[in-house]
Each structure stands twice: as structure tokens, then as C-alpha cells.
Amino acid sequence: MTLSVNIVTAEESILAQNDVQKIVVPASDGQITILPSHASLMTSLAAGSMTLYGANGVETISLAGGFLQVVNNEVNILADVPEDEEGM
């Protein structure tokens, strides 16, 4: 079982991936790990690095904040990305 992850900013969609095994995100109250079958969740994100573990290996994305929603193995992230990361 895997997670479907969608990351969007105000300008564009920056990631749509369906084979993610684990995500580690900087939530506003501390670091959270999301695994398949995670309980439904809505949280704000702090500035920091998000790490995705998928079939293609490990990928790190810098965030400047935002919001995360988990429902039925689908993770939706409305993110602010640092200016130097835009247009990845």
C-alpha cells in the first residue's frame, strides 16, 4: 500500500506522485511521519524540509509553510515554497 501525494502552491502544482511509502513533514507542532493507512489529519506546516520516500528513492523539498491534509491514503499539501525553490 502506498500514498498518493499532491503538492500545490499558489502558482502551480509542483508534485503529483502515487507511489510514496512514507512522508516526513515539518508540522507547526513538530515533525510528523505519514505512513499508508494514517488517520485523517489536517495540520499547518512550519518552514523546513519535507522528505518523501518512494519507488524512485528519497526526495527532499523545502517548504516555507502551508497546510497538509491526509484522507484515505491521499496527502494534499498547500505549500509555500522558498523563493529560491520556485520553478523547480
Backbone as a printed PyTorch tensor [residue, N CA C, xyz], in Angstrom:
tensor([[[  0.8480,  -1.1740,   0.0000],
         [  0.0000,   0.0000,   0.0000],
         [  0.8970,   1.2420,   0.0000]],

        [[  0.5190,   2.2440,  -0.7760],
         [  1.3000,   3.4800,  -0.8780],
         [  0.3950,   4.6890,  -0.6990]],

        [[  1.0240,   5.8510,  -0.6540],
         [  0.3240,   7.1210,  -0.5350],
         [  0.3320,   7.8430,  -1.8780]],

        [[ -0.7210,   8.5810,  -2.1280],
         [ -0.7820,   9.4940,  -3.2700],
         [ -0.5350,  10.8920,  -2.7140]],

        [[  0.4740,  11.5790,  -3.2490],
         [  0.8660,  12.8920,  -2.7200],
         [  0.7230,  13.9520,  -3.8020]],

        [[  0.0410,  15.0320,  -3.4450],
         [ -0.1150,  16.1850,  -4.3370],
         [  0.3550,  17.4240,  -3.5880]],

        [[  1.2790,  18.1580,  -4.1960],
         [  1.7660,  19.4010,  -3.5960],
         [  1.4850,  20.5280,  -4.5730]],

        [[  0.7640,  21.5420,  -4.0930],
         [  0.4590,  22.6960,  -4.9350],
         [  0.8360,  23.9760,  -4.2000]],

        [[  1.2270,  24.9760,  -4.9860],
         [  1.4870,  26.3080,  -4.4680],
         [  0.4150,  27.2240,  -5.0470]],

        [[  0.4810,  28.4820,  -4.7210],
         [ -0.4750,  29.4400,  -5.2810],
         [ -0.3220,  29.5560,  -6.7930]],

        [[  0.8740,  29.2550,  -7.3180],
         [  1.1450,  29.4180,  -8.7360],
         [  0.9630,  28.1410,  -9.5560]],

        [[  1.3020,  26.9750,  -8.9790],
         [  1.3350,  25.7600,  -9.7880],
         [  1.3480,  24.4960,  -8.9370]],

        [[  1.1160,  23.3830,  -9.5930],
         [  1.2910,  22.0750,  -8.9700],
         [  2.7670,  21.7120,  -9.1020]],

        [[  3.4170,  21.3780,  -7.9820],
         [  4.8530,  21.0680,  -8.0660],
         [  5.1470,  19.5830,  -7.9150]],

        [[  4.1480,  18.7850,  -7.4830],
         [  4.3820,  17.3530,  -7.3660],
         [  3.0570,  16.6080,  -7.3610]],

        [[  2.9960,  15.5200,  -8.1150],
         [  1.8760,  14.5760,  -8.0820],
         [  2.5060,  13.1940,  -8.2090]],

        [[  2.5140,  12.4470,  -7.1100],
         [  3.1970,  11.1600,  -7.0880],
         [  2.3080,  10.1380,  -6.3850]],

        [[  2.1900,   8.9360,  -6.9710],
         [  1.2760,   7.9300,  -6.4390],
         [  1.9450,   6.7560,  -5.7440]],

        [[  3.2460,   6.7310,  -5.6340],
         [  3.9370,   5.5630,  -5.0860],
         [  4.7980,   5.9010,  -3.8720]],

        [[  4.3200,   6.7890,  -3.0300],
         [  5.0890,   7.2190,  -1.8620],
         [  4.8260,   6.2640,  -0.7010]],

        [[  5.9000,   5.8020,  -0.0720],
         [  5.7960,   4.8590,   1.0340],
         [  5.7570,   5.5530,   2.3920]],

        [[  6.3710,   6.7350,   2.4690],
         [  6.4410,   7.4640,   3.7330],
         [  6.7570,   8.9190,   3.4520]],

        [[  6.1940,   9.8230,   4.2690],
         [  6.4800,  11.2540,   4.1780],
         [  6.8170,  11.7530,   5.5780]],

        [[  7.8400,  12.5740,   5.6740],
         [  8.1780,  13.2440,   6.9340],
         [  8.0530,  14.7420,   6.6780]],

        [[  7.1820,  15.4040,   7.4580],
         [  6.9020,  16.8270,   7.2350],
         [  7.1450,  17.6430,   8.5060]],

        [[  7.5010,  18.9300,   8.3280],
         [  7.6730,  19.8180,   9.4820],
         [  6.3410,  20.4680,   9.8610]],

        [[  5.5630,  19.8160,  10.6950],
         [  4.2890,  20.3890,  11.1400],
         [  4.5720,  21.5220,  12.1280]],

        [[  3.5870,  22.3610,  12.3650],
         [  3.7890,  23.5010,  13.2550],
         [  4.0610,  23.0720,  14.7000]],

        [[  3.6140,  21.8680,  15.0960],
         [  3.8460,  21.3730,  16.4570],
         [  5.0050,  20.3920,  16.5360]],

        [[  5.7140,  20.1730,  15.4450],
         [  6.8280,  19.2360,  15.4180],
         [  6.7780,  18.3610,  14.1880]],

        [[  7.7730,  17.5330,  14.0300],
         [  7.8870,  16.6860,  12.8500],
         [  6.8570,  15.5430,  12.8980]],

        [[  6.2170,  15.2640,  11.7500],
         [  5.2130,  14.2030,  11.6460],
         [  5.6250,  13.2540,  10.5200]],

        [[  5.4720,  11.9610,  10.7650],
         [  5.6830,  10.9520,   9.7280],
         [  4.3220,  10.4150,   9.3110]],

        [[  4.0640,  10.4110,   8.0110],
         [  2.8080,   9.9080,   7.4540],
         [  3.1050,   8.5950,   6.7460]],

        [[  2.4090,   7.5360,   7.1280],
         [  2.5240,   6.2230,   6.5100],
         [  1.1850,   5.8350,   5.9010]],

        [[  1.1370,   4.8430,   5.0020],
         [ -0.1590,   4.3760,   4.4820],
         [ -1.0870,   3.9820,   5.6280]],

        [[ -2.3800,   4.1930,   5.4250],
         [ -3.4370,   3.9300,   6.4140],
         [ -3.3960,   4.8900,   7.6000]],

        [[ -2.7480,   6.0420,   7.4400],
         [ -2.7080,   7.0530,   8.5020],
         [ -4.1220,   7.5700,   8.7560]],

        [[ -4.4150,   7.9080,   9.9870],
         [ -5.7140,   8.5060,  10.3300],
         [ -5.8730,   9.8350,   9.5990]],

        [[ -7.1070,  10.2100,   9.3360],
         [ -7.3660,  11.5060,   8.7010],
         [ -6.7700,  12.6120,   9.5570]],

        [[ -6.2000,  13.6090,   8.8870],
         [ -5.4550,  14.6480,   9.5940],
         [ -5.4690,  15.9310,   8.7850]],

        [[ -5.5430,  17.0500,   9.4830],
         [ -5.3690,  18.3740,   8.8840],
         [ -4.4660,  19.1440,   9.8260]],

        [[ -3.3490,  19.6830,   9.3130],
         [ -2.4070,  20.4190,  10.1520],
         [ -1.7310,  21.5190,   9.3530]],

        [[ -1.2230,  22.5050,  10.0550],
         [ -0.4190,  23.5370,   9.3920],
         [  1.0340,  23.0840,   9.3810]],

        [[  1.7700,  23.5820,   8.3990],
         [  3.1770,  23.2180,   8.2380],
         [  4.0660,  24.3980,   8.5860]],

        [[  5.1960,  24.0940,   9.2010],
         [  6.1990,  25.1020,   9.5160],
         [  7.2470,  25.1240,   8.4090]],

        [[  8.1030,  26.0910,   8.4480],
         [  9.2180,  26.1340,   7.4960],
         [ 10.1760,  24.9930,   7.8000]],

        [[ 10.6630,  24.3600,   6.7520],
         [ 11.6010,  23.2560,   6.9270],
         [ 11.6110,  22.3630,   5.7020]],

        [[ 12.2120,  21.1930,   5.8490],
         [ 12.3200,  20.2500,   4.7390],
         [ 11.3340,  19.1020,   4.8920]],

        [[ 10.6660,  18.7830,   3.8040],
         [  9.7780,  17.6370,   3.7400],
         [ 10.5190,  16.5380,   2.9880]],

        [[ 10.4540,  15.3080,   3.4800],
         [ 11.1500,  14.1980,   2.8410],
         [ 10.1430,  13.1490,   2.3990]],

        [[ 10.2170,  12.7690,   1.1100],
         [  9.3470,  11.7310,   0.5500],
         [ 10.1840,  10.4910,   0.2610]],

        [[  9.6760,   9.3440,   0.6670],
         [ 10.3350,   8.0600,   0.4150],
         [  9.4470,   7.2980,  -0.5550]],

        [[  9.9270,   7.1010,  -1.7810],
         [  9.1190,   6.4490,  -2.8040],
         [  9.9050,   5.4430,  -3.6020]],

        [[  9.2770,   4.9300,  -4.6530],
         [  9.8970,   3.9310,  -5.5130],
         [ 11.1560,   4.4700,  -6.1890]],

        [[ 11.2270,   5.7890,  -6.4100],
         [ 12.3810,   6.4060,  -7.0660],
         [ 13.4440,   6.8510,  -6.0800]],

        [[ 13.3210,   6.4780,  -4.8230],
         [ 14.2980,   6.8720,  -3.8150],
         [ 13.7620,   7.9520,  -2.9030]],

        [[ 14.6720,   8.7100,  -2.3190],
         [ 14.3270,   9.7500,  -1.3570],
         [ 14.4030,  11.1120,  -2.0280]],

        [[ 13.3780,  11.9370,  -1.7980],
         [ 13.3320,  13.2860,  -2.3700],
         [ 13.0410,  14.2780,  -1.2480]],

        [[ 13.7680,  15.3790,  -1.2290],
         [ 13.5840,  16.4110,  -0.2090],
         [ 13.1050,  17.6970,  -0.8720]],

        [[ 12.0840,  18.3000,  -0.2740],
         [ 11.5320,  19.5520,  -0.7840],
         [ 11.5040,  20.5560,   0.3600]],

        [[ 12.0020,  21.7600,   0.1290],
         [ 11.9840,  22.8210,   1.1440],
         [ 10.6300,  23.5040,   1.1340]],

        [[ 10.0960,  23.7260,   2.3290],
         [  8.8200,  24.4160,   2.4830],
         [  9.0090,  25.6510,   3.3520]],

        [[  8.2140,  26.6810,   3.0770],
         [  8.2330,  27.8790,   3.9020],
         [  6.9700,  27.9520,   4.7520]],

        [[  6.1860,  26.8650,   4.7460],
         [  4.9320,  26.7990,   5.4930],
         [  3.8380,  26.2540,   4.6030]],

        [[  2.6270,  26.1910,   5.1300],
         [  1.4880,  25.7210,   4.3590],
         [  0.5590,  24.8670,   5.1960]],

        [[ -0.2090,  24.0040,   4.5120],
         [ -1.1810,  23.1340,   5.1710],
         [ -1.1070,  21.7400,   4.5710]],

        [[ -1.4000,  20.7270,   5.3940],
         [ -1.3830,  19.3450,   4.9550],
         [ -2.6910,  18.6720,   5.3580]],

        [[ -3.2370,  17.8760,   4.4230],
         [ -4.4490,  17.1050,   4.6760],
         [ -4.1820,  15.6580,   4.2920]],

        [[ -4.5690,  14.7180,   5.1650],
         [ -4.4700,  13.2890,   4.8810],
         [ -5.8700,  12.7020,   4.9640]],

        [[ -6.3210,  12.0360,   3.8800],
         [ -7.6070,  11.3470,   3.8520],
         [ -7.4820,  10.1450,   2.9330]],

        [[ -7.7550,   8.9530,   3.4530],
         [ -7.7780,   7.7250,   2.6450],
         [ -6.5240,   7.5430,   1.7820]],

        [[ -5.3630,   7.6070,   2.3860],
         [ -4.0760,   7.4280,   1.7040],
         [ -3.7750,   8.4810,   0.6460]],

        [[ -4.4830,   9.5850,   0.6870],
         [ -4.1970,  10.7160,  -0.2000],
         [ -3.7280,  11.8880,   0.6550]],

        [[ -2.5570,  12.4140,   0.3110],
         [ -1.9640,  13.5360,   1.0460],
         [ -1.9690,  14.7430,   0.1250]],

        [[ -2.6710,  15.7960,   0.5530],
         [ -2.7210,  17.0400,  -0.2080],
         [ -2.0110,  18.1120,   0.5960]],

        [[ -1.0660,  18.7880,  -0.0520],
         [ -0.2850,  19.8190,   0.6190],
         [ -0.4310,  21.1200,  -0.1540]],

        [[ -0.9140,  22.1480,   0.5440],
         [ -0.9530,  23.5080,   0.0010],
         [  0.2620,  24.1920,   0.6000]],

        [[  1.2710,  24.4390,  -0.2140],
         [  2.5730,  24.8340,   0.3180],
         [  3.0170,  26.2090,  -0.1250]],

        [[  3.7750,  26.8180,   0.7600],
         [  4.5790,  27.9920,   0.4260],
         [  5.9870,  27.4530,   0.2550]],

        [[  6.6070,  27.7400,  -0.8710],
         [  7.9860,  27.2940,  -1.0750],
         [  8.8890,  28.5140,  -1.0550]],

        [[ 10.1120,  28.3550,  -0.5620],
         [ 11.0540,  29.4910,  -0.5660],
         [ 11.2610,  29.9890,  -1.9970]],

        [[ 11.5180,  31.2780,  -2.1390],
         [ 11.6660,  31.8690,  -3.4690],
         [ 12.7210,  31.1950,  -4.3080]],

        [[ 13.8060,  30.7000,  -3.7030],
         [ 14.8610,  30.0540,  -4.4890],
         [ 14.4660,  28.6590,  -4.9370]],

        [[ 13.3550,  28.1030,  -4.4380],
         [ 12.8910,  26.7750,  -4.8330],
         [ 11.8120,  26.8370,  -5.9050]],

        [[ 11.1960,  28.0020,  -6.1320],
         [ 10.1270,  28.1220,  -7.1110],
         [ 10.6320,  27.8070,  -8.5040]],

        [[  9.7630,  27.1640,  -9.2870],
         [ 10.1330,  26.8200, -10.6500],
         [ 11.0230,  25.6050, -10.7350]],

        [[ 10.9080,  24.7080,  -9.7560],
         [ 11.7490,  23.5180,  -9.7070],
         [ 11.6110,  22.6770, -10.9380]]])
